[in-house]
Amino acid sequence: MSPAHEPTAHGGPASAADAGTDTDTARLAALGYESHYKRDMSPWANFSLGFTYLSPVVGVYALFGFSLATGGPPMIWSLVVAGLGQLLVALVFGEIVSQFPVSGGIYPWARRLWGRRWAWLSGWVYLVALLVTIASVTYGAGPYAASLLGVEPTVNNTIACALAILLIATLINLSGTRNLARAAIIGFAAELLGALAVGIWLLATERHHGVGALFDDFGTGGGGSYAGAFLAASLIGIFQYYGFEACGDVAEEVRDPGRRIPRAMRMTIYVGGAAAMFVTFALVSSVADIGAVVSGADADPVTTVLTAAFGSVAVKVILGIVLVSFVSCAMSLQAAASRLAYSYARDDMIAGSRALARFSAARAVPPYALLLAAVVPALVVVGSKVSADALTKIISFASLGIYLGFQMVVLAALRARAKGWRPAGPFSLGRWGLPVNAAALAYGVGAMVNMSWPRTPEAPWYDDCIVPLSGAVVVGAGLLYMALTRHHGRGGAPAGDAIPGAAADPAPPAPPVKEEV
């Protein structure tokens, strides 16, 4: 992809025989860009990409034990609260991507709504969070892979399995958009059918509690207010509902993106949220001794439940489905991170832009941006060999960083509305735009405060405050980078033009994008 006023090595716009693609090309050119991407991703595949990124199985299985032990069964309602909150964010994002269907997501959206500096920092925070999340997902899959292979989940084995999963995801991404789309659909089908099959079987054969258990905190409130326990346990909901933005990260690979991507974002929330609720309810109902989970006697209730319900042999099949979910999730995260890095590079807004902006004409993907989304997470995973606790500390930033990147765009949209922006894409909330935007910001800020709240006073202060500290370090590093390199001032693409009558933000044009044969 390159600014429209610049030459490309790839050729001109799409064939006139495809009127829909021609319309998309003309719309993108009006926004200042000409795309090298192929619009090979169907609406179904675009939704599947968002779903596999959101991944109900990965999200629920990763935090079920913690949340049940912390807040008891009522923690399930946090999935409803977080789902509604993130739906508000998805609606705001839908308006933005509908008007600005440019690949890269957070960075180009913030650029059009506010300007270069805000966009650069928003994208920086989100890119770091994505790279760390890729590491956390692949590392989290390590024990499941080790169990499936019948090896002890030692640190070395977990790292080896994580790197293997990362390699598989990278190879799928490097093979091109069409294969990415196919893998996303396969991952969606396997995860959804697997989650439904497991949930139905658990409810039919291993159900120990009824719906009433969802209102029993099993003493997690400590006899006083339950609010504190619920807020701590609600991390399962906060961690669950992101991934819908990946639908917009690949905007130039979807036909009629202004209409289809907002719909795919909403569907990701609806279907992913319903699946997450069902899986959580099935697991809660099947835990024979919830008191043992709360007391810490059963530290891994998911494995306990699955082994009791399916036996050691059938559990291998379940673990295989879980691993498909982890691979699909890592693959979708990589796709989002690579498109973001590429969108930076094509504007010459980051170190290494010349390499990161290279594009493979044969596979229609940015190969070096994809390698960045593989190498950095691999280094983080390998770093756990030095200190597993260090990896935990690094990953502590992942959810906060993604929420912070989201809210920087939501705030930019609210500021733009106050200055006269009226969403002009096919999808618009009309008069509901302002209240939905404000409510989305309120939810996001509340969620970030909840994630950052110190809850372990017995630990050293730096451990108790690790989440906000890690966020401050990433933001501080970004500000320092901006001050020292001035990359944020480069690039000839429009900036701040969503606001009517905004002053032009001139900058030297970016260098032409180089293609790989």
N, C-alpha and C positions, 0 to 999 in steps of 0.2 A: 504494500500500500504506500502511496506517496501523495503529496499535495497535488491537486488537480492541475495547477499551473506548471507542474514540472514534468519533464519527459520520463517515460518508463521504458525499461528494456523488454517489457512483456507484451506490449501492444496496446491497442485502443480499447474502447468499451465493448461490452458484450454484443453478440450478434443481434441484429434488428429482428430476427425471426422470433426471438423471445421477448415479447413486449413487456412482460412483467419484469424481467431482468433489466431491460433497457430503462424502465421507470426507476428501478432501484439505483441503477448506475447514474442516471441523471440527478436523482435526489442526493446521492452521495457527492456528486460533483458540485452541486449547489452548496453543499456544506464545506467544500474545499478539499476534497480527497478523491482519488481514483484508486480503486481496490484491485489487488492481485488475487484476492481470495476467490474461490469458486463457491457459488451459492448451492452447495450440495447437501445442505442440512435441511431436512424436512421439518415441519412444525412438530411432528411426533418426536423426532430425534432431538430437536431443541429442548422440548420439555423433558425428555429422558436425560439429557445432559444436566439440567438443573436438578432433577430428582436424584440422580446418582451422586451429585455433589452434596445435596442435602442429606441423603442416605439415612433413612429411618433406622435401619439395622445398625449401622456404624454408630450413629448418635445415641440410640437407646442402649445398645449393648455396652458401649464405652462407659456410661455414667449411671446405669441402672442401680448397680450395687451401692455406689456412693449415695445417690439420692434417696434410695429406700432406707438406708441406714440413718441418713441425716434427718429426713422428714417423714418417714413412713409412707404408706400408700397414698395419702392426699397429695404427695408431690406430683401425681399425674396431672393435677389441674394446672400446674405450671405450663404444661404443654399447650393448654387452651389459651392462657394469658399471653405467652410468648408468640403463639401462632397468630393471634389477633393483632398483636403489636407489630410483628414483622409483615403481616398483610398490609398494614398501613404504609410501611416502608416500600413494599413491593408496588403499591399503587402509585406512590411518588416516582419510583424508578421507572414505572411503566410510562408515565407522562414524559419523562426526560428522554428515554430511549426512543419513544415514538417520534419525537421531534428531532432527535440527534442519533440516528441509527449508525453509530460509528463504533467499530470494534475497540475493545480495551476497557469498556465499562467505567469504573470510578474516575480514572484520570481524564478522559475526554469529556465526560459529563460535567465534572467540576470545572474543567477549563472553559466550557461554553457558558456555564452558569455564573462563574465568578471571575476567573482569570488565571494567568500562568502560575503565580506563586501558590495560590490555594490549591490549584490542580496538582502541582508538583508534589506538595506535601501530602495531599489526600492519597495520591497514587502510591507514594513512597510507603506510607503507613500500611496501606492495603497490600502492596506487593510483599513487604516483609512478613505480614501476617499470613498471606497465602503460602509463601515458601516454608514457613514454620509449620503451618497446618499440614502441608504435604508430608513433612517429616513426622508429625505426630500421628497421622493416619497410617502411614506405612509402618512406623514403629509399633503402633497399637495392634497392627495385624500380625506382627511377629509371633506372639504367643499362640495365636490361633493356627498359624501355619506350622509352627513347631509341633503342636498337638496333633494336627492332621497327619504330619509326617512321622509321628511317633518318636520324636526326639525331645530331650529335656529342654525346656524353655530358658536356657541360660542366656546371659547377656550376649555372648558371641553368637549363639544360634538365633536369637531374636534379631540381632543386627543383620546377620546373613539373610534371614527370611525377609526382613524389611527392604534390604537392598535388591533382592530378587523381585519383589513386588514393584518396587520403584522402576526397575529395568523393564518389566513387562508393560507398565503404564506408559513409559517413555517410548517404547517401540510402537505401541498402538498410536500414540500421538504423532510420531514421526512419519507414520505410513500414510497420513493424509486425512482430510476432513471426512471423506466418505467412510473410511474405516473407523474413524472416531465416532461418527454417527451410528454406525452399525453396532459398535461395541457398547455405546451408551444405551441403545435399545435393548441389547442382550442383557446388560447389567440391570436395567430397569425391570425387565421381565423376570429375571432370576430373583432379584431382591424382593419384588412385590409378591410374586407367587410363593417364594420361599417363606416370606414373613406371614402371608395368609395361611399357608399350609401348616406351619409350625404353630401359629396362634390358635387355629381351629383345633388342631390335635391336642394342644395343651388344655384348652377349655373343655374338650370332650373327655379327656382321660385323666388329667392331673389337677382339676380345679378343686382347690381347698377353701376358697373364700368367695363370697358373693360381692355384689356391688356395694353393699354396706361397708365393706372393708376400706373403700376409698375415702371414707369419712372418719376413719379411726387412725389417730397418729401413733398408736402403740407406744405412747410415753415419750416420743421424741421432743415434745414441747416442754418436757421437764416439769410439768405441773403448772407452769405459768402460761404466758402468751405463746401461741404456736407460730406467730408471725416470723420470728427469727429463724426457726427451723425450716419453715416453708421457703423463705427467701434463699437460704443456703442451699436447700435441696433443689430449688428452681433452676439451678445451673443446667439441669438436664434439658429443660425447655429452651433456655437461652442458647445452649450449644447446638440445639437441633435445627433451628430455623434460619440457616443461611445456605445459600446455594442457588436460590432463584436468580441472583444477579448474574450467574454464569450464562443464563439464557441471553443476556444482553452483551456479554463479553465477546460473543461470536456474531455480532449483529451483521457483519458483512458476509457471513456464510449462510444466511437465511434469506429466502425470498419474501418480499413484502414485510420486512422486519418491523415497520411502524405499527402494524396491526397484530402480527403473529407473536412477537416477543412479549408484549405486555400480557397477552393471554397465557402464554407459556409460563410466565412468572407466577401468575395467580394460580394456575393449575398445579405448579410445583408446591405451593403452600397448601392448597386444598388436599391433594392426593397424598403428599408427603406427611402432612399433619395427621390426616385420618389414619394412615398406616402406622405412624409413630404411636398414636393413641391406642390403636388396637394391639400392637406388640406389647406396649407397656402394661395394658390391662391384662393381657393373657399371662404375662410374666408375674405380675403381682398376684393374680388369682392362683397361680401354680406354686408359689413359694409356701411350702408346708409349714415352716416355722419362721414367721416374720420377726418374732422376738429375737431369734438367733442372729438374724441379719443386723438388727438394731444394736444388739450387744457386741457385735463383732465376731461372734462365734462362727458365723458363715460369711466369710469375706468375699465369696464369689457365687452369689445366688444364681446367676445365669447358668453357669456350668452345672451347678447342683440340680437345677430344674431340668435342663436338657438331658442330663445323664439319667435322671429318674424316669423321664418320660419316654426316652428313645433307646436307652441302653448304649453301651460303648460303641457298637458297630454303627447304628443309625446316626449317632452323634457325628461320626465322620462325614456323613452326607451333609448334615446341617453346617458343620464347620466349612465344608467346601462352598456352600452357598454364602456363608458369611465372608469367606475370602474373596469370592466374586464381588461382593459388595464393597469390600475394602479396595480392591483393584479398580473398580469402576469409580469409586470416590476419588482415589488418587489421580486417576486419569482425567477426570473432570476438573479437579483443582489445577492440574498441570496445564490444561487447555486454557483456563482462565488466567493463570499467571503468565503464560507465554504471550497471550494476546495483549495483556497489560504491558509487559516489558517491550513488546514490539511497538505498541502505540507510543511509548516514551521515545524509543529509538528512532522511529521515522520522523519525529520532530527534533531529533538531536538534543534530547533533554536529559541524557544520562551518560555516564562514562561507558565506553564500549559501544556507542551507538552504531558505529560503522559495521560492527559484526552482528549486533542484535537486530539491526534493520535488514539484514540479508534475508532473502525470501527464496524458497525452493519452488521454481516454476513447475517442476515435475510432480511434486506432492502438495503444492499449494499451502504450505505451512512455513512459519519462520523457524528454521532448524536450530539456530543458535539461541534464540529466545527459549525454545523448548529445552535445550541442553542446560541453560541457566536454571530452569525449573526442575531439573534433575540433579545437577551437581550440588547446588546449595543445600537442598534437603538431605542429600546423601552425606554431606559433610556434617550436618547437624546430627543425623542418625549415628554416624561413626563417632561423633563426639561423646555419645553416651558411654563409650568404652572408657573414657577418662573419668567421667562422673555421670552416673545415671541421674543424680540429683540435679546436675547442671542442665541436662536435657529437660527435666521437669520444669526447671526455672525458665528456660527459654520458651518452652511450649506454653507456659502460663500466659504469655502475651497473645497467643493465637486468637482466642475468641474476642478478647478486648480489642485487639488491633482491627479485626474485621468489623466489629461494631463501630469502632471509631471512624474507620474509613467510610462506612455507610452514613454515619451521622454528619460527617463533613460534607457529604453530598446533599443530605436532607437539609442541613443548615443553609448551604449555598442556594438550594431551591427556594427556601423560605425567604432568604434575603432578596433573591431575584424577584419573587412575587411582590415583595414590598416595594421594589423599584420599578414595577410595572410589567414583569414578565407574565405572559399568558400562554400556557402550553399550546403549541400550534400543530401538534402531530395528530394522526388519526385517532389516537386514544387520549381522551382528556376527561378529567373529573368535573370540569365545569365549575360551578359555584362551590362545590364540595372540596375543591383543591386546597384552598387555604386551611380550613379546619383539619382536613386529613393530614396535610403537611405538618401543621403544628402538633397534632396528636402523635405523629410518627416521631418527631423530634423529642417530645416529652417521654415517650416510651423508651427510645434509644438511650437517652441520658439516664433514665432510671435503671435500665439494664446494666449500663456501664458502672454506675455507682454500686449496684448490687455485686457485680463481679469483682470490683476493687475493694469492697468493704473488708477490713481486717477481722478475721474470725478465730485466730489462734493466738490469743494474748500470751500463752505460755512459751511460744516460739520467739526467737530473736526478732527484733522489729523489722529487719530487712527481709526475713522470711514471711512475716505476717503481712507485709505490704508489698510482696513480690509482684503482684499483678500491676498496681499503679506504677511501681518503680520501673518495671520492664517497659511499660507504655511510655513513661517519661524518657527513658534511655533511647527508645526508637525515635520518638518525636525530636528529642534533642539532637540525635545523630543526623536526622534529616535536615534540621535547621542549620546545623554546622556545615553539612554538605552543600546546602544552598548558598551559604555565605562564602564558602571557599571556592566553589566551582562556577557559580552563576549559570549553571545549565538551565535553570528555570526560565531564563530570559531568552533562550534560543527558540528556533522553530518559527516557521511562517504561517502555521495554521491559525485560524481565527480563535479568539479568546474573549470571553465576556460578552459575546454578541447576543446572548439570549435576552438581555435587558434592552428594551427599545431605546434608541437614541444614545446608547453607550458610546463613549469615545473609543476610537480605534486603538488597538494595542499593538503597534507595529513592532516587528522583529525581523531579523535577517532570515531569508528562506532556508529551510533545511536542505541538506545535501540529498541528491537523488537516491532512492532506494536501489540497492544492488541485488540482482537476482542470481541464484545458483541454478545451474542447468540440471 
